Amino acid sequence: MIEKRTEENIKDLKSFLESWTKFHQLYNDIITKNLLTKEDETIFFDEKEIVSKQYGALKDKMEFKYMPFNRLTDPISEILGIDNVSYMSEKKTKRLEDNWNDSYIFLNNILERLKNRKRRLDHFSTTGVWIKRMFERIVNLKRTA
C-alpha cells in the first residue's frame, strides 16, 4: 500500500537534508578562512534564511519535535539562530559543531522512521485495507443503530 503523505515526507526530508549538508559545507568553508569578508557573511546569512524557511515548512508539515537525549533545545534552531560568524569564540564554535552532529543524527532518525513506516505499509494490500475499513464502518453503523 502506498501512502502519499509518507512518500512526500520522505522526499521533503531528503531534500532538506541535502540543503542542510550544503549549508554545513558553506559554514565550514567560511570558518576555515583566515579573513572573513562582508560578502562571505552575506552569503552565509542569505543561505541561512533559505534553510530556515525550509525547516519551518518541514516542521509544520511533519509536525515533529526535537526529542532530546541530554539537551533541552533543538540543535537545528540553535544553528539557525546564529547572528555572527566572524567573532565566534572557540567554545561557541565547538558547541556549534556538536549541534551540527546532533541535528544530522536527529534528521536521519526521522528519515529512518519514515522509511520503516513505508516498508511496513508496503506489505499491506490496498484492496485488503479498503475492505477492512468498509467492514469496520458497517459494524460501527450496526452498533449505533
C-alpha positions in Angstrom: 0.0 0.0 0.0 1.4 3.4 -0.9 0.7 6.3 1.4 1.2 9.6 -0.4 1.9 11.5 2.8 4.7 9.2 3.9 6.2 9.3 0.4 6.1 13.1 0.3 7.6 13.4 3.8 10.5 11.2 2.8 11.1 13.2 -0.4 10.9 16.5 1.5 13.1 15.4 4.3 15.8 14.1 1.9 15.6 17.4 0.1 16.1 19.3 3.4 19.0 17.0 4.3 20.7 17.9 1.1 20.2 21.6 1.8 21.3 21.2 5.4 24.5 19.4 4.3 25.3 22.1 1.7 24.7 24.7 4.4 27.1 23.0 6.7 29.7 22.8 4.0 29.2 26.5 3.4 29.7 27.2 7.1 32.9 25.0 7.2 34.2 26.9 4.1 33.6 30.2 5.7 35.1 29.5 9.2 38.3 28.0 7.7 39.1 31.2 6.0 41.7 33.4 7.7 39.8 36.6 6.9 36.0 36.7 6.6 34.7 39.3 4.2 31.3 41.0 4.4 30.4 39.1 1.2 31.1 35.8 3.0 28.8 36.7 5.8 26.1 37.9 3.4 26.2 34.7 1.5 26.0 32.7 4.7 23.1 34.6 6.2 21.2 34.5 2.9 21.6 30.8 2.8 20.7 30.5 6.5 17.4 32.4 5.7 16.5 30.0 2.9 17.3 26.9 5.1 15.4 28.4 8.0 12.3 28.8 5.9 12.6 25.2 4.6 13.0 23.9 8.2 9.9 25.9 9.3 7.8 24.4 6.5 9.1 20.9 7.1 8.4 21.2 10.8 4.9 22.4 10.2 4.1 19.8 7.6 5.5 16.8 9.5 4.7 18.1 13.0 7.8 16.7 14.7 9.5 18.0 17.7 13.1 17.5 18.8 13.3 14.7 21.2 16.2 15.5 23.5 18.6 12.8 24.8 20.6 15.1 27.0 19.6 18.5 25.8 16.7 20.8 26.1 16.8 22.6 22.8 16.6 21.8 19.1 20.1 21.9 17.6 18.8 23.0 14.2 17.1 26.0 15.7 20.2 26.9 17.6 22.3 26.8 14.4 19.7 28.8 12.5 19.9 31.3 15.3 23.5 32.3 14.6 23.8 36.0 14.3 27.5 36.3 13.8 30.2 34.1 12.2 33.3 36.2 12.3 33.6 36.8 16.0 32.7 33.4 17.5 34.7 32.1 20.3 36.4 28.7 20.3 33.8 27.4 22.8 30.9 28.6 20.7 32.4 27.1 17.5 32.8 23.7 19.3 29.2 23.9 20.5 28.0 24.7 17.0 29.9 21.7 15.6 28.2 19.5 18.3 24.9 20.9 17.2 25.6 20.1 13.6 26.3 16.5 14.6 23.2 16.2 16.8 21.0 17.8 14.1 22.2 15.4 11.4 21.5 12.4 13.7 18.1 13.8 14.6 17.1 14.3 10.9 18.4 10.9 9.9 16.4 9.3 12.7 13.2 10.9 11.4 14.1 9.7 7.9 14.7 6.2 9.1 11.3 6.1 10.9 9.6 7.3 7.7 11.4 4.6 5.7 10.4 2.0 8.2 6.8 3.1 8.0 6.9 2.9 4.2 8.3 -0.6 4.4 5.6 -1.7 6.8 2.9 -0.1 4.6 4.3 -1.8 1.5 3.3 -5.2 3.0 -0.4 -4.2 3.1 -2.8 -4.7 0.2 -4.7 -1.6 -0.7 -7.7 -3.6 -1.5 -7.5 -5.5 1.8 -7.2 -2.3 3.8 -10.2 -0.8 1.9 -12.3 -4.0 2.6 -11.3 -4.0 6.3 -12.2 -0.3 6.7 -15.6 -0.9 4.9 -16.3 -3.8 7.3 -15.4 -1.7 10.3 -17.8 1.0 9.2 -20.6 -1.5 8.7 -20.0 -2.9 12.2 -19.9 0.6 13.7 -23.2 1.5 11.9 -24.9 -1.6 13.3 -23.7 -0.8 16.8 -25.0 2.8 16.7 -28.4 1.7 15.2 
